[in-house]
Amino acid sequence: QLAAAKFRLRCGNSLLVVSVYRIPLYNCDIFFDCLSHFLDVTFRKPINAVIVGDFNINILKESFTTTRFVNIMSSFGLRHTISTYTREFKNSRTAIDNIFTNIPEHMISSGVVAAALS
């Protein structure tokens, strides 16, 4: 699931804000194909973007899926901004929610307000 809005800022630049939700058991290959297609169409012209979401891919866990996900995003100039856990449940801490952007680090900040069960 994906929702996107493009904003024209007073300075004349545009900002794309995208919200993504990947159902936990949804096939990663299909998700990656759809995401890649969306990003390919979206980034044909340069635009500042913030992509937030519950991707249900744990950035803290090294795996083929995590590496593929991060590589897809970075191939479009997007970097993840959350490097700590976003969900804590029993004895488990995961970073399945994240924010990706191509806005320079000195112009944007992000963080986890409170990690909790969603």
C-alpha positions as CSV (number, residue, x, y, z in Angstrom):
1,Q,0.0,0.0,0.0
2,L,1.3,3.4,-0.9
3,A,0.1,7.0,-0.7
4,A,2.0,10.0,-2.1
5,A,1.6,13.7,-2.1
6,K,3.7,16.3,-3.9
7,F,4.1,19.8,-2.4
8,R,5.3,23.0,-3.9
9,L,7.3,24.9,-1.3
10,R,7.5,28.7,-1.1
11,C,11.2,28.5,-2.1
12,G,10.0,27.1,-5.4
13,N,11.2,23.5,-4.8
14,S,9.0,20.5,-4.7
15,L,8.8,17.9,-2.0
16,L,7.4,14.4,-2.5
17,V,6.1,12.7,0.7
18,V,5.3,9.0,0.4
19,S,3.8,6.7,3.0
20,V,4.3,2.9,2.5
21,Y,2.9,-0.1,4.3
22,R,4.0,-3.6,3.4
23,I,1.9,-6.3,4.9
24,P,4.2,-8.6,7.0
25,L,3.7,-11.7,4.9
26,Y,3.5,-10.0,1.6
27,N,6.0,-11.4,-1.0
28,C,9.2,-9.4,-0.9
29,D,10.0,-10.0,-4.5
30,I,6.7,-8.5,-5.6
31,F,7.0,-5.6,-3.1
32,F,10.6,-4.9,-4.4
33,D,9.4,-5.0,-8.1
34,C,6.5,-2.6,-7.4
35,L,8.7,-0.3,-5.3
36,S,11.4,-0.2,-7.9
37,H,8.9,0.6,-10.6
38,F,7.4,3.4,-8.5
39,L,10.8,4.9,-7.7
40,D,11.9,4.6,-11.4
41,V,8.9,6.6,-12.5
42,T,9.1,9.1,-9.7
43,F,12.8,9.9,-10.0
44,R,12.9,10.5,-13.7
45,K,13.2,14.1,-12.8
46,P,15.1,15.3,-9.7
47,I,12.9,15.8,-6.7
48,N,13.4,16.0,-3.0
49,A,11.6,13.1,-1.3
50,V,10.8,11.7,2.1
51,I,9.5,8.1,2.1
52,V,8.2,6.9,5.4
53,G,6.7,3.6,6.2
54,D,6.2,0.4,8.0
55,F,8.1,-1.8,5.6
56,N,8.2,-4.8,7.8
57,I,11.8,-5.4,6.9
58,N,14.1,-5.2,9.9
59,I,17.0,-2.9,9.0
60,L,18.9,-4.0,12.1
61,K,19.0,-7.6,10.9
62,E,21.6,-8.5,8.3
63,S,19.9,-10.6,5.6
64,F,19.5,-10.8,1.8
65,T,16.1,-9.1,2.1
66,T,17.5,-6.2,4.1
67,T,20.5,-5.8,1.8
68,R,18.3,-5.9,-1.3
69,F,15.8,-3.3,0.2
70,V,18.6,-0.9,1.2
71,N,20.3,-1.3,-2.2
72,I,17.1,-0.5,-4.1
73,M,16.5,2.6,-2.1
74,S,20.2,3.7,-2.4
75,S,20.2,3.2,-6.1
76,F,17.7,6.1,-6.2
77,G,19.8,8.2,-3.9
78,L,17.7,7.5,-0.8
79,R,19.3,6.7,2.5
80,H,17.6,5.5,5.7
81,T,17.6,7.9,8.6
82,I,16.6,5.6,11.4
83,S,19.3,3.3,12.7
84,T,17.8,2.2,16.0
85,Y,14.8,0.0,16.9
86,T,11.3,1.3,16.2
87,R,9.4,-1.6,17.7
88,E,9.9,-3.4,21.0
89,F,7.9,-6.5,21.9
90,K,8.7,-8.9,24.7
91,N,12.4,-9.7,24.1
92,S,12.5,-8.5,20.6
93,R,13.6,-5.1,19.2
94,T,13.2,-4.4,15.5
95,A,13.6,-1.5,13.0
96,I,10.7,-2.3,10.7
97,D,9.6,1.3,10.4
98,N,11.9,3.8,8.7
99,I,12.3,7.1,6.9
100,F,14.2,7.3,3.6
101,T,15.2,10.6,2.0
102,N,17.5,12.2,-0.5
103,I,17.5,15.5,1.3
104,P,21.0,16.4,2.6
105,E,21.7,15.4,6.2
106,H,22.3,18.9,7.4
107,M,18.8,20.0,6.2
108,I,16.8,17.3,7.9
109,S,16.6,15.4,11.2
110,S,14.7,12.4,12.3
111,G,14.4,10.0,15.2
112,V,12.3,7.6,17.2
113,V,9.9,9.4,19.6
114,A,8.9,6.2,21.4
115,A,9.4,2.6,20.3
116,A,6.3,0.7,21.1
117,L,4.0,-2.1,19.9
118,S,1.9,-0.7,17.1
